[in-house]
Amino acid sequence: MDLLIDLFGFLSVMLRGLALTVEALAVGGIIFRYVALPELDAALAADRRAATRMGNLLRASALALAAVVLLATTIDGLVLVTTVGVSWTEAMTAPFAVAGAALVVAAAVVAAAARAGWGAGPPAPLMLAAAIVMIASSVATTHAMARLDARAPLLLASALHQTGAFLWIGGIPYFLIALAGVDAPAARARIALRFSKLCVAAVLAIAVSMAIYIVRYIGSLDAVYGTAYGVMAASKAVMFAALLGFGAANYLAVRRLGGGGGGAALLRLRRFAEVELGVGVAIFFVAASLTSLPPAVDLTDDRVSWRQIVDRVLTPREPRLTSPAHAALAIPLAQERLNRLAAAARQQAPQAYVPGSAEPAPGNAADIAWSEYNHNWSGIMVLVIGLLALAWRAGWPPARHWPILFVVLAIFIAVRSDPEAWPLGDIGFLASMRAPEVLQHRLMTLLVAVFGIFEWQVRSGRLRGTSAAYVFPLSNAIGGIMLLTHSHALSNIQEALLVEFSHIPLGLLAIAAGGARWLELRAGPPVKNVAAWVWPLCFVGVGLVLITYRES
């Protein structure tokens, strides 16, 4: 139970992001089936495989939603009972639990009804009502419900925002299945045009709700860059702008399909839609992280000033290439002092720092230098990786072994990222992961190592299957999501936000690299050729950001 409480913040964000993703697939599938295709298209109905795939996806999404929300609600209740001391009855009748129960019931109804199949299907009123209940239940756990002023317009804005996002992003998989299941160009154009019109409506709903959010949750320009909520909202807006770019390109492709366009327009439409889906999932996890932060308008003190950002983030300086001694760090120094006192009193020394405790790990100037050294050397390695990837793309065969450097980077991170823990510190490997920050570092290390190993085998010809090549874009996207939702156990709010100013561009560049590599693998020319140059440049950008990283 103590471990659950220690990791509660991290788990709640991850489960919330996962819940939003599968809810989008469930709600998006319902809207696609009963609104985009009010009468199942004859060409689609003729291909029972496509109809079966869409029905199975809807059912699986609804089942996953019920399971994730049930797990998240149970964890919330356990933490509430354990920390506050309320009874289980009180916890399970709290507003969050009631909303979770309604969401689980609605998802279960959709899963059961979807067994009838996509073509025959249950009646539209039942499924649309279930979708409305799911959206309302999700809205009931947003910031809007907790506001004392302007609650009604904020609840409406949240409903518009989620409906638009679920319709657009959640409908994409069904749209892709439908395109693959229809051979007649006229039928493809008809389905694409219907979904395109819905996406335009979704974009308008999202834009209107975003305008309300900006006024009610952020309120001023200095709140955008001066608070964690504002910075995360800005990163979400950047990804939304990228979605608009892909959406606009697909809108034009749909028009070309309607005019009798060829296979090139269809291929580009499908590949861009796949990238839209990936970026949309990343946005859902950022939205989950935003839910855990107080709105910027509520944080009037401890905002980061523009001068602090210029001094810390925008002013270049030489990278730190030498590391302080491990013994000079705060935790080893404190532990050494406790050991001396305990030895003099002939007692067992207490642990200077307990991972997962309410208090953040102590730090000193040496800890700052240690962290800067880690980030700066990591940046040098990633910069070299990006340059070698560009050299390989330019035609230098030996550069194809660049992924090996990612394995070296993973070893470097594993050894040095958390010096208080194994292998350098006295805290054991498993015990150290009670701290969410350490757990995230370990997961990131594993992700970097897996990516490097798989991609090296792909580049060297040891793995020739197409599935292995997709480890690259998927691992980059997952790594980007983890960076965007990464948290630091720092008591200083301003300091934590200044650190995030480096993680945000890293996460965005990682997602961009994953999307570009995906397009290189799956798109046709000229998109394929352009994307092949974009992802190495993203690595170069990551390296430069890390090289200029500083904490002082």
Phi, psi and omega per residue, in radians:
M1 nan -0.707 3.117
D2 -1.066 -0.711 3.123
L3 -1.105 -0.683 3.117
L4 -1.074 -0.731 3.130
I5 -1.155 -0.700 -3.141
D6 -1.041 -0.701 -3.045
L7 -1.716 0.174 -3.008
F8 -1.029 -0.792 -3.099
G9 -1.042 -0.819 3.138
F10 -1.124 -0.804 -3.124
L11 -1.113 -0.698 -3.091
S12 -1.119 -0.684 3.118
V13 -1.171 -0.785 -3.124
M14 -1.113 -0.760 -3.136
L15 -1.195 -0.651 3.103
R16 -1.128 -0.753 3.098
G17 -1.099 -0.724 3.114
L18 -1.156 -0.688 3.130
A19 -1.111 -0.746 3.111
L20 -1.095 -0.640 -3.126
T21 -1.150 -0.890 -3.094
V22 -1.275 -0.493 3.058
E23 -1.172 -0.654 3.081
A24 -1.069 -0.720 3.123
L25 -1.145 -0.659 3.139
A26 -1.233 -0.919 -3.122
V27 -1.159 -0.731 3.119
G28 -1.076 -0.649 3.100
G29 -1.147 -0.695 3.129
I30 -1.131 -0.800 -3.128
I31 -1.141 -0.706 3.134
F32 -1.094 -0.729 -3.089
R33 -1.231 -0.738 -2.964
Y34 -1.830 -0.169 3.110
V35 -2.031 -0.896 3.111
A36 -1.159 -0.638 3.115
L37 -2.192 1.227 -3.094
P38 -0.980 -0.592 2.979
E39 -2.116 2.119 -3.050
L40 -0.911 2.170 -3.095
D41 -0.976 2.361 -3.082
A42 -1.039 -0.703 3.141
A43 -1.134 -0.632 3.115
L44 -1.291 -0.665 3.139
A45 -1.120 -0.474 -3.140
A46 -1.220 -0.408 3.127
D47 -1.803 1.643 -3.079
R48 -1.159 -0.421 3.141
R49 -1.129 -0.752 3.116
A50 -1.126 -0.765 3.125
A51 -1.084 -0.702 3.124
T52 -1.143 -0.721 3.136
R53 -1.103 -0.732 3.132
M54 -1.190 -0.691 3.084
G55 -1.109 -0.718 3.112
N56 -1.142 -0.680 3.117
L57 -1.130 -0.735 3.120
L58 -1.087 -0.786 -3.127
R59 -1.142 -0.770 -3.136
A60 -1.116 -0.685 3.129
S61 -1.129 -0.746 3.133
A62 -1.143 -0.737 3.098
L63 -1.101 -0.755 3.118
A64 -1.103 -0.685 3.117
L65 -1.090 -0.805 3.131
A66 -1.055 -0.746 -3.115
A67 -1.167 -0.792 -3.093
V68 -1.152 -0.783 -3.124
V69 -1.167 -0.665 3.092
L70 -1.097 -0.751 3.107
L71 -1.122 -0.817 -3.123
A72 -1.099 -0.722 3.137
T73 -1.150 -0.687 3.113
T74 -1.117 -0.770 3.128
I75 -1.107 -0.770 3.092
D76 -1.012 -0.760 3.126
G77 -1.124 -0.743 3.115
L78 -1.052 -0.782 -3.133
V79 -1.141 -0.715 3.135
L80 -1.113 -0.788 3.141
V81 -1.117 -0.706 -3.059
T82 -1.300 -0.717 -3.026
T83 -1.555 -0.649 -3.081
V84 -1.672 -0.477 3.115
G85 1.567 0.226 3.094
V86 -1.315 2.870 3.112
S87 -1.393 2.883 3.102
W88 -1.102 -0.628 3.126
T89 -1.090 -0.769 3.121
E90 -1.142 -0.707 -3.123
A91 -1.146 -0.744 -3.061
M92 -1.420 -0.082 3.010
T93 -1.874 0.114 3.069
A94 -1.206 2.737 -3.084
P95 -0.950 -0.710 -3.116
F96 -1.117 -0.637 -3.133
A97 -1.253 -0.676 3.100
V98 -1.111 -0.771 3.111
A99 -1.109 -0.714 3.107
G100 -1.108 -0.721 3.137
A101 -1.114 -0.736 3.109
A102 -1.092 -0.678 3.128
L103 -1.164 -0.705 3.122
V104 -1.123 -0.768 -3.129
V105 -1.110 -0.792 -3.134
A106 -1.094 -0.725 3.116
A107 -1.133 -0.674 3.113
A108 -1.128 -0.677 3.101
V109 -1.086 -0.767 3.129
V110 -1.114 -0.751 -3.136
A111 -1.093 -0.732 3.134
A112 -1.196 -0.741 -3.114
A113 -1.195 -0.571 -3.096
A114 -1.181 -0.260 3.117
R115 -1.145 -0.357 3.139
A116 -1.205 -0.229 3.113
G117 1.802 2.765 -3.088
W118 -1.302 -0.674 -3.057
G119 -1.242 -0.988 3.122
A120 -1.213 -1.060 2.994
G121 1.158 2.775 3.051
P122 -1.338 2.933 -3.127
P123 -1.099 2.529 -3.091
A124 -1.034 -0.742 -3.116
P125 -1.002 -0.686 -3.139
L126 -1.113 -0.841 -3.079
M127 -1.205 -0.720 3.117
L128 -1.166 -0.620 3.077
A129 -1.135 -0.721 3.095
A130 -1.088 -0.696 3.108
A131 -1.100 -0.719 3.118
I132 -1.099 -0.729 3.118
V133 -1.105 -0.721 3.137
M134 -1.102 -0.780 3.130
I135 -1.125 -0.790 -3.122
A136 -1.089 -0.693 3.136
S137 -1.152 -0.692 3.113
S138 -1.187 -0.709 3.112
V139 -1.094 -0.555 -3.100
A140 -1.168 -0.223 3.128
T141 -1.876 0.231 -3.141
T142 -1.609 3.069 3.094
H143 -1.048 -0.508 -3.060
A144 -1.028 -0.688 -3.105
M145 -1.159 -0.478 -3.092
A146 -1.525 -0.130 -3.099
R147 -1.326 2.504 3.099
L148 -1.611 -0.377 3.133
D149 -2.070 2.569 3.106
A150 0.927 0.664 -3.095
R151 -1.146 -0.745 -3.078
A152 -1.060 -0.898 3.118
P153 -1.123 -0.544 3.118
L154 -1.252 -0.648 3.056
L155 -1.125 -0.709 3.093
L156 -1.117 -0.726 3.114
A157 -1.104 -0.715 3.114
S158 -1.115 -0.721 3.108
A159 -1.111 -0.752 3.088
L160 -1.080 -0.773 -3.089
H161 -1.082 -0.864 -3.100
Q162 -1.221 -0.690 3.119
T163 -1.070 -0.789 3.114
G164 -1.075 -0.765 -3.133
A165 -1.161 -0.754 -3.135
F166 -1.143 -0.722 -3.135
L167 -1.087 -0.817 -3.059
W168 -1.275 -1.091 -3.047
I169 -1.263 -0.768 -3.105
G170 -1.195 -0.430 3.128
G171 -1.426 -0.265 -3.057
I172 -1.052 -0.818 -3.133
P173 -1.013 -0.689 3.132
Y174 -1.190 -0.661 3.092
F175 -1.098 -0.737 3.124
L176 -1.147 -0.697 3.096
I177 -1.120 -0.713 3.141
A178 -1.121 -0.748 3.120
L179 -1.078 -0.708 -3.129
A180 -1.230 -0.401 -3.073
G181 -1.635 0.023 -3.103
V182 -2.105 2.258 -3.133
D183 -1.685 -0.563 -3.063
A184 -1.233 2.174 3.136
P185 -0.986 -0.695 -3.125
A186 -1.115 -0.708 3.127
A187 -1.173 -0.724 3.083
R188 -1.041 -0.780 -3.131
A189 -1.102 -0.656 -3.131
R190 -1.143 -0.807 3.131
I191 -1.131 -0.761 -3.127
A192 -1.103 -0.678 -3.127
L193 -1.168 -0.712 3.104
R194 -1.071 -0.830 -3.118
F195 -1.185 -0.627 3.125
S196 -1.067 -0.735 3.127
K197 -1.130 -0.679 3.085
L198 -1.112 -0.697 3.139
C199 -1.139 -0.631 3.063
V200 -1.074 -0.766 3.088
A201 -1.100 -0.666 3.122
A202 -1.111 -0.750 3.131
V203 -1.075 -0.732 3.116
L204 -1.098 -0.725 3.119
A205 -1.113 -0.747 3.130
I206 -1.141 -0.734 -3.118
A207 -1.112 -0.759 3.131
V208 -1.109 -0.792 -3.135
S209 -1.160 -0.618 3.094
M210 -1.117 -0.681 3.103
A211 -1.069 -0.715 3.105
I212 -1.159 -0.728 3.110
Y213 -1.039 -0.762 -3.103
I214 -1.043 -0.744 -3.114
V215 -1.257 -0.775 -2.984
R216 -1.568 -0.507 -3.075
Y217 -1.830 -0.401 -3.104
I218 -1.965 -1.096 2.938
G219 1.548 -0.493 -3.092
S220 -2.726 2.830 -3.109
L221 -1.153 -0.717 -3.113
D222 -1.170 -0.354 3.063
A223 -1.317 -0.397 3.130
V224 -1.171 -0.854 -3.100
Y225 -1.689 -0.183 -3.053
G226 -1.707 -0.089 -3.134
T227 -2.301 2.705 3.119
A228 -1.102 -0.683 3.125
Y229 -1.080 -0.776 -3.133
G230 -1.128 -0.711 -3.134
V231 -1.175 -0.734 3.124
M232 -1.175 -0.676 3.086
A233 -1.113 -0.646 3.100
A234 -1.148 -0.699 3.109
S235 -1.149 -0.642 3.063
K236 -1.117 -0.679 3.116
A237 -1.148 -0.628 3.098
V238 -1.094 -0.774 3.124
M239 -1.184 -0.607 3.075
F240 -1.108 -0.671 3.094
A241 -1.109 -0.677 3.087
A242 -1.118 -0.702 3.089
L243 -1.067 -0.714 3.114
L244 -1.075 -0.661 3.107
G245 -1.097 -0.844 3.102
F246 -1.134 -0.681 3.131
G247 -1.111 -0.690 3.116
A248 -1.136 -0.714 3.098
A249 -1.103 -0.682 3.106
N250 -1.230 -0.576 3.088
Y251 -1.056 -0.746 3.107
L252 -1.177 -0.661 3.130
A253 -1.125 -0.654 3.105
V254 -1.094 -0.700 3.121
R255 -1.137 -0.612 3.098
R256 -1.204 -0.597 3.072
L257 -1.110 -0.736 -3.141
G258 -1.133 -0.455 3.113
G259 -1.603 0.257 3.132
G260 1.504 0.416 3.130
G261 -1.060 2.769 -3.044
G262 -1.536 -2.860 -3.063
G263 -1.196 -0.446 -3.131
A264 -1.104 -0.737 3.121
A265 -1.145 -0.690 3.125
L266 -1.142 -0.753 3.139
L267 -1.098 -0.784 3.136
R268 -1.112 -0.697 3.116
L269 -1.022 -0.816 -3.103
R270 -1.179 -0.736 -3.087
R271 -1.233 -0.707 3.082
F272 -1.120 -0.651 3.106
A273 -1.104 -0.645 3.097
E274 -1.097 -0.739 3.111
V275 -1.185 -0.672 3.046
E276 -0.958 -0.765 -3.138
L277 -1.061 -0.792 -3.135
G278 -1.107 -0.782 3.111
V279 -1.127 -0.669 3.112
G280 -1.075 -0.712 3.091
V281 -1.087 -0.726 3.092
A282 -1.045 -0.704 3.123
I283 -1.108 -0.652 3.117
F284 -1.071 -0.689 3.137
F285 -1.248 -0.622 3.044
V286 -1.134 -0.707 3.089
A287 -1.064 -0.669 3.088
A288 -1.116 -0.683 3.092
S289 -1.153 -0.670 3.103
L290 -1.073 -0.609 3.141
T291 -1.076 -0.497 -3.115
S292 -1.486 -0.065 -3.108
L293 -1.879 2.559 3.049
P294 -1.247 2.477 3.085
P295 -0.948 2.599 -3.052
A296 -1.070 -0.581 -3.115
V297 -1.126 -0.367 -3.128
D298 -1.519 -0.230 -3.120
L299 -1.855 1.461 -3.113
T300 -1.525 -0.340 3.110
D301 -1.854 2.853 3.068
D302 1.070 0.471 3.043
R303 -1.342 2.566 3.077
V304 -1.369 2.297 3.140
S305 -1.480 2.808 3.100
W306 -1.102 -0.611 3.102
R307 -1.081 -0.702 3.096
Q308 -1.102 -0.690 3.136
I309 -1.150 -0.752 3.121
V310 -1.084 -0.807 -3.102
D311 -1.148 -0.727 -3.024
R312 -1.534 -0.758 -2.936
V313 -1.776 -0.720 -2.959
L314 -1.684 -0.213 3.116
T315 -1.592 2.014 -3.091
P316 -1.254 2.679 3.046
R317 -2.680 2.900 -3.130
E318 -1.186 2.493 3.094
P319 -1.172 2.673 3.107
R320 -1.525 1.991 -3.043
L321 -1.877 -0.037 3.084
T322 -2.098 2.506 -3.062
S323 -1.894 2.489 3.010
P324 -1.207 2.841 3.109
A325 -1.214 2.559 3.132
H326 -1.041 -0.619 -3.109
A327 -1.171 -0.301 -3.121
A328 -1.495 -0.112 -3.128
L329 -1.272 2.787 -2.993
A330 -1.101 -0.795 -3.079
I331 -1.187 -0.821 3.059
P332 -1.030 -0.674 3.112
L333 -1.116 -0.790 3.127
A334 -1.130 -0.686 3.134
Q335 -1.157 -0.677 3.114
E336 -1.103 -0.717 3.112
R337 -1.137 -0.755 3.105
L338 -1.119 -0.653 3.114
N339 -1.105 -0.721 -3.140
R340 -1.142 -0.775 3.134
L341 -1.116 -0.703 -3.139
A342 -1.184 -0.662 3.126
A343 -1.137 -0.694 3.129
A344 -1.153 -0.598 3.136
A345 -1.603 0.021 -3.122
R346 0.980 0.803 3.109
Q347 -2.194 2.905 3.071
Q348 -1.409 2.300 -3.082
A349 -1.265 2.369 3.042
P350 -1.279 2.880 3.122
Q351 -1.407 2.261 -3.080
A352 -1.126 -0.591 3.140
Y353 -2.463 2.287 3.120
V354 -1.914 2.002 -3.137
P355 -1.027 2.397 3.122
G356 1.482 -0.007 3.110
S357 -1.278 2.933 -3.107
A358 -1.146 -0.449 -3.115
E359 -1.557 2.361 3.066
P360 -1.206 2.810 3.136
A361 -1.102 2.395 3.105
P362 -1.165 2.738 -3.140
G363 -2.573 2.778 3.068
N364 -2.505 -2.978 -3.106
A365 -1.083 -0.602 3.137
A366 -1.168 -0.629 3.092
D367 -1.118 -0.690 3.101
I368 -1.104 -0.807 3.129
A369 -1.096 -0.668 3.121
W370 -1.072 -0.819 -3.131
S371 -1.153 -0.732 3.118
E372 -1.102 -0.710 3.084
Y373 -1.033 -0.787 3.136
N374 -1.049 -0.857 -3.103
H375 -1.166 -0.728 -3.084
N376 -1.171 -0.749 3.104
W377 -1.214 -0.612 3.036
S378 -1.064 -0.703 3.107
G379 -1.094 -0.694 3.110
I380 -1.078 -0.744 -3.137
M381 -1.145 -0.756 -3.130
V382 -1.188 -0.637 3.089
L383 -1.081 -0.752 3.099
V384 -1.102 -0.699 3.106
I385 -1.042 -0.827 3.142
G386 -1.079 -0.722 3.138
L387 -1.180 -0.682 3.098
L388 -1.166 -0.662 3.096
A389 -1.109 -0.674 3.061
L390 -1.148 -0.699 3.124
A391 -1.126 -0.688 3.101
W392 -1.130 -0.707 3.116
R393 -1.128 -0.568 -3.138
A394 -1.370 -0.121 3.050
G395 1.957 0.352 3.093
W396 -1.754 1.733 -3.014
P397 -0.968 -0.723 -3.096
P398 -1.042 -0.391 -3.102
A399 -1.237 -0.110 -3.109
R400 -1.148 -0.255 -3.127
H401 -1.520 0.238 -3.120
W402 -0.988 -0.525 -3.116
P403 -1.089 -0.361 3.133
I404 -1.033 -0.567 3.141
L405 -1.111 -0.431 3.077
F406 -1.201 -0.575 3.066
V407 -1.173 -0.727 3.068
V408 -1.053 -0.755 3.115
L409 -1.081 -0.721 3.139
A410 -1.089 -0.732 3.109
I411 -1.109 -0.741 3.125
F412 -1.044 -0.809 -3.133
I413 -1.148 -0.735 -3.108
A414 -1.059 -0.653 -3.082
V415 -1.360 -0.728 -2.898
R416 -1.893 -0.221 -2.989
S417 -1.120 -0.618 -3.113
D418 -2.279 1.468 -2.991
P419 -1.162 -0.279 3.105
E420 -1.332 -0.250 -3.037
A421 -1.919 2.974 3.054
W422 -0.954 2.414 0.213
P423 -1.652 -0.140 -3.090
L424 -1.578 -0.603 -3.048
G425 -1.692 -3.129 -3.091
D426 -1.532 -0.246 -3.125
I427 -1.407 2.305 -3.085
G428 -1.146 2.850 -3.082
F429 -1.053 -0.887 -3.102
L430 -1.241 -0.690 -3.134
A431 -1.105 -0.624 -3.097
S432 -1.149 -0.463 -3.070
M433 -1.399 0.100 2.946
R434 -1.216 -0.372 3.078
A435 -1.487 2.133 -3.101
P436 -0.974 -0.646 -3.119
E437 -1.115 -0.726 3.127
V438 -1.165 -0.739 3.119
L439 -1.030 -0.753 3.133
Q440 -1.143 -0.666 3.088
H441 -1.085 -0.741 -3.126
R442 -1.141 -0.739 3.117
L443 -1.118 -0.698 3.120
M444 -1.128 -0.691 3.111
T445 -1.075 -0.788 3.118
L446 -1.080 -0.719 -3.133
L447 -1.104 -0.774 3.135
V448 -1.102 -0.726 -3.128
A449 -1.147 -0.799 3.137
V450 -1.080 -0.770 3.124
F451 -1.034 -0.848 -3.111
G452 -1.061 -0.765 -3.108
I453 -1.140 -0.844 -3.116
F454 -1.128 -0.784 -3.066
E455 -1.201 -0.599 3.079
W456 -1.112 -0.720 3.130
Q457 -1.173 -0.581 3.071
V458 -1.183 -0.839 -3.088
R459 -1.150 -0.596 -3.104
S460 -1.515 -0.028 3.103
G461 1.502 0.081 -3.131
R462 -1.314 -0.501 3.041
L463 -2.045 2.015 -3.068
R464 -1.850 -0.164 3.124
G465 -1.222 2.555 -3.107
T466 -1.171 -0.494 -3.092
S467 -1.113 -0.628 -3.127
A468 -1.109 -0.573 -3.118
A469 -1.160 -0.412 -3.115
Y470 -1.376 -0.135 3.033
V471 -1.055 -0.631 3.137
F472 -1.010 -1.095 -3.078
P473 -1.129 -0.644 -3.109
L474 -1.186 -0.750 -3.134
S475 -1.184 -0.628 3.074
N476 -1.129 -0.741 3.132
A477 -1.122 -0.771 3.122
I478 -1.118 -0.755 3.100
G479 -1.072 -0.701 3.094
G480 -1.095 -0.732 3.101
I481 -1.092 -0.733 3.130
M482 -1.126 -0.667 3.109
L483 -1.171 -0.683 -3.138
L484 -1.206 -0.497 -3.130
T485 -1.820 0.100 -3.090
H486 -1.154 2.414 -3.140
S487 -2.119 2.649 3.113
H488 -2.080 2.358 3.139
A489 -1.460 1.292 3.132
L490 -2.073 2.342 -3.138
S491 -1.326 -0.385 3.138
N492 -1.509 1.949 -3.072
I493 -1.098 -0.737 -3.132
Q494 -1.123 -0.725 -3.122
E495 -1.130 -0.725 3.116
A496 -1.072 -0.698 -3.137
L497 -1.216 -0.680 3.115
L498 -1.095 -0.598 3.055
V499 -1.151 -0.669 -3.127
E500 -1.129 -0.424 3.135
F501 -1.110 -0.352 3.031
S502 -1.570 -0.598 -3.097
H503 -1.251 -0.579 -3.121
I504 -1.062 -0.943 3.114
P505 -1.105 -0.566 3.090
L506 -1.097 -0.786 3.128
G507 -1.117 -0.745 -3.141
L508 -1.138 -0.711 3.120
L509 -1.174 -0.644 3.118
A510 -1.134 -0.739 3.105
I511 -1.144 -0.698 3.097
A512 -1.102 -0.701 3.113
A513 -1.112 -0.736 3.112
G514 -1.107 -0.741 3.120
G515 -1.140 -0.687 3.137
A516 -1.166 -0.737 3.120
R517 -1.137 -0.646 3.086
W518 -1.041 -0.777 3.129
L519 -1.183 -0.616 3.088
E520 -1.084 -0.673 -3.109
L521 -1.302 -0.586 -2.905
R522 -2.040 -0.361 -3.089
A523 -1.538 2.951 3.060
G524 -1.771 2.993 3.097
P525 -1.180 2.613 0.058
P526 -1.537 -0.113 -3.121
V527 -1.015 -0.761 -3.131
K528 -1.002 -0.778 -3.081
N529 -1.208 -0.703 3.111
V530 -1.155 -0.776 -3.115
A531 -1.076 -0.563 -3.129
A532 -1.114 -0.427 3.073
W533 -1.609 -0.397 -3.041
V534 -1.246 -0.812 -3.039
W535 -1.159 -0.626 3.028
P536 -1.105 -0.624 3.088
L537 -1.134 -0.574 3.052
C538 -1.105 -0.713 3.078
F539 -1.091 -0.717 3.078
V540 -1.041 -0.748 3.100
G541 -1.083 -0.749 3.094
V542 -1.035 -0.783 3.141
G543 -1.055 -0.764 -3.124
L544 -1.142 -0.681 3.105
V545 -1.105 -0.760 -3.135
L546 -1.196 -0.647 -3.139
I547 -1.124 -0.580 -3.125
T548 -1.617 0.076 -3.127
Y549 -1.107 2.420 3.086
R550 -2.640 2.708 3.116
E551 -2.150 0.194 -3.121
S552 -2.527 nan nan
